[in-house]
Amino acid sequence: MLDLFLVGSVLFGLGILLSLLYAFAIAPLLYYLGLGSLTDDVGISLLGVAGLIGAAAFWFYGAFQETYRNGQTWGKSIAKIQVLSVDGCAIDGVQAMTRNLFRYLDILPFVPATLLYVFEIEFTAPWLPTCLIGLICMAISPRYQRIGDLIAGTMVVLVEKKWVPDLAQFEDARVSQLADLIPANFQTTPSLANALSTYGDARPRLTPEHRAEIAANLAVPLKEKFGFPADTDDDLLLCALYYRTYAEVEQQQPHEEQEHDEDWLMLKEKKSS
């Protein structure tokens, strides 16, 4: 609705400009040239052009913004939602254009506006989109996808509020012991660090079975990389890697800052002397 209001406001202003242009420039010019009989035809043509511009604007607005603004239009940014591929990756231009093109199918069928307040159908009344096709499709889709999303392979998700969770605490002494066995030259990538942070934050709310199921996705290839036995507990390995990535850094940081302050004071005293 926010996007419709925004684009509709722009098109409404454009419509007013076209009306003023027709009334005060085009129509008088046609009468001046002796072509007054064409004024109605030109007016209808302008209405058709305005309709085409409106349809293109609604499609191009969504397709362009979702492509170049990481799956978000201005309205989606305000509503804290985002379009992603079904695999969780960012959408590309083809997906953005496809899902917006099929939006016109999702808003069908059209009904007379009079159905909102009377039972008699008047074919002269405005016809309004009901969006029933899109609503029904979303209701029966596991990911609440409309037809455009199903065809484009996309889905709309809530954008989580960015926050920094507290460091997870591990009471098991084996976590630090296993962390010491991780090769010293191993560097945690940003994506792996993000996955470890998410896992460490969600771990207390997971059952042991769910922990094992999730941890196996990361732990199995890591065990091969580190040369650990295949029977190494997956959850324990992720906890150890989390500890290695975050807890040790947190413990070392105050010590490093203290050493930096001492070095600075020594340098200051040396310059003073």
N, C-alpha and C positions, 0 to 999 in steps of 0.2 A: 504493500500500500504506500510506503514511503517513496519507493521508486516511481510508482504510478503518479503520485502527487507531484514529484519533482519534474518528471518528463512531461506530464500533462500541463503543468504550469508554463513550461517553456513553449509547448505547442500552442497553448491558449494565447500566449503573447504573440507568437508568430501568426496565428489566425487573425488576431486583431490588426496586425500590421498589413497582412494581405487584404483584409477588408477595407482598410483605409486607402491602401494603394489602388484597389479596384474602384472605390467610390470617388476618389478625388483625382485620380490620374488616368486609369485605363478607360473607364466609362466616358469621361469628358473627351478624351482623345478620340475614342471611336465615334462619338457624335460629331466631333469637329471634322473628322475625315469622311463623314457621311456613311458610316458603317454602324449606325445605331441599332440596326436589326440584329447585330451579332453580340450585343452586350450580354444577353441571357446565356448564349452559348459559351462566351468567354467566362462568365461567372461560374457556370457549371463545370467548365474545365478547370478553373482555379480550385473549386471544391474537390475535384478528383485528385488534383496534384497535392492539395493539402492532406487528403486522406492517405495517399501513397507515402508522403513525407512522414506522416504520423506513424504508420505501420513500420516503416523502415527505422524510424527513430527509436521506437520501443524495442525492436530487435537489435539494432546496432548498439544501443546504450548498454544493454545487458551483456551482449557478446564481447564488446570492447573492454568494459570494466572488469568482467570476470577473467578475461585473458591477462590483462596487464596489472590488475590489482589483487593478484593471488586469490582468485575465486570469490571476490567480494565486489558488490556495487556499493554506492554510498548508503543506500538503504540497508543492505546487509551488514555494513559496518556498524550502523547505529543499532540494529537488532541483534548484533553479536552472533551472526551466523555466517557460514562460509561454504562454498562449493568445493568438493574434493572428488578425485577419482575414487572408485569403489575400493581400490587397493590402498587408499590413504595418501596417494601422491597428489601433487598439484595438477590441476587440469590444464590442458593445452588449448590453443585457439580453436581447433576443430571441435573439441568437446563443448567449448563455450558457445560456439555458433550453432551446433546441433541442438543443444538443450534449449536454447532460446528460440530457435526456429520452430520446434515442436510445441512451444508454449501455446501457440494459437490452437492446437488440437486439444490441449489440456483445458482450455477455458470453455469448450463446447459443453452442452448445447446452448443456443441462444433462446430466450423466451421473451414474450412481450412484457413490457414494464407493468402493464395493467394487471398481470397475474399477482402482483404484490399486494393488491388491495381489492380486486374484484375477480369474479370467476369467468366473466365474459371476455373472450379474446378479441381485441381490436387490432387489426393488422396495420392500422395507421400509427400505433403506439411505438415508442422506441423499443428496440430489442436489446436485451441485456445478457451478457455471458453469465452462466451459472457455475462454471468451473467444475461441474459434476464429474466429468471424465477424469480430471486430474485428482479430485478428492477421492473418488472410488479407487483409482489406481494406487494412491498413497495409502489408503486404508488397508489394502490387501498386500502391500509390498512389505517385506521384512525390514527394509531400510527406509520406508516411507518415501519411496521414489515415485515421481510422476512419470508419465510416458516419456517426456523429453530426457529425464534422468536415466531411465532404463535403456533408451536407445544410445545415449551418449556415454553410458557407463560411469555416471556421476552420482553423487549423493550430497545432500545438504546436512551439515553438522553444526553443532553449537561450538562457538569459539570459547575455550576455557579461559578463565581469568588467569593472567600471568601472576604467579607468586612463587616465592622461594621457600620450599618446605624445610623444616628442621631436619638435621642429619638423623638418619635411622640409627637406632641403638641395637647392638647385638650382644646378648648375654652369653652366647655360646663361645667358649674360649677357642674353639677350632677355627673360628673365622679369622682371627689375627694370625694364627699359625699357618693356615692355608694361604693367607695374603703374602706371607713371607716367602712362599714357594713360587709365587708368580715371577716370571723372569723380570729382572730389573730394567731391561731395555724395552719392555712392552709399553707402548704409548696408547692411552685410551683415546679413541677418536671422538669428536663432538657428538656424533649420532649415538655411539655406544654409551657415552657419559649420560646423555639424555635418557636413554633406555634404562640405565642403571638407576638414575634418579627417580624415574617414574615407578620402577619396580620396588625400590626401597621404600618409597612413600606408600605404595598400595599393599605391600607385603603383610603388614599387621592385620589387614582386613580380609586376607585370602585364607582359604582352607589349605591344609598341607597338600591335598590332591591338586588343587588349583595352582599352588605355587610350583609344584613339580611339572605340571603341564606347561606353564608359561616359561619357567626357567630353562626347560629343555631346548627351546628354540635358540637361545644364545649359548647355553653352556656346552652343548654337544660339539660345535665347531671349535669353541675355545679350549676344550680339553685336548683335542687333537693338536691345536696350535701350541699349547703349553707342554704337551707330552705327559699329561696326567692320565692315570688309569681310567678306563671306561666306566668303572663303578663309582667314581667320585660323585658325591651328591651334587646334583645340579643347582639346587637352591643354595647350598653351602658355598659353591663356587661363585655364584653371583654376589652373595653377601660378602665374600672375601674380596672380590673385585671392586665392589662398592666401597668397602673399607679402605682398600688400597687407593681408590680414586679420590674419595672425599674425606674420610675420617683422618687419614694420615696427613693429608694436605692441611686440614683444619688444625691439627695438633702442631704441625711444623710452622705454620704461618706466624703465630705469636712469637716463637723463638727466633725466626728469621727477622721479624720486625725489631725485636730487641737487639739482635746483633747489628742491624742496620743503624739503629739509634746510637749504639755504643761506638760504632765506627765513625759516625758523624760527629759525636762529641770529641773523640780523639783528634779528628782532623781539625776541628774548631780550636782546640787547645793548642795544637801544633802551630796553627796560623797565628794565634795570639802571641805565642812565645817568639 
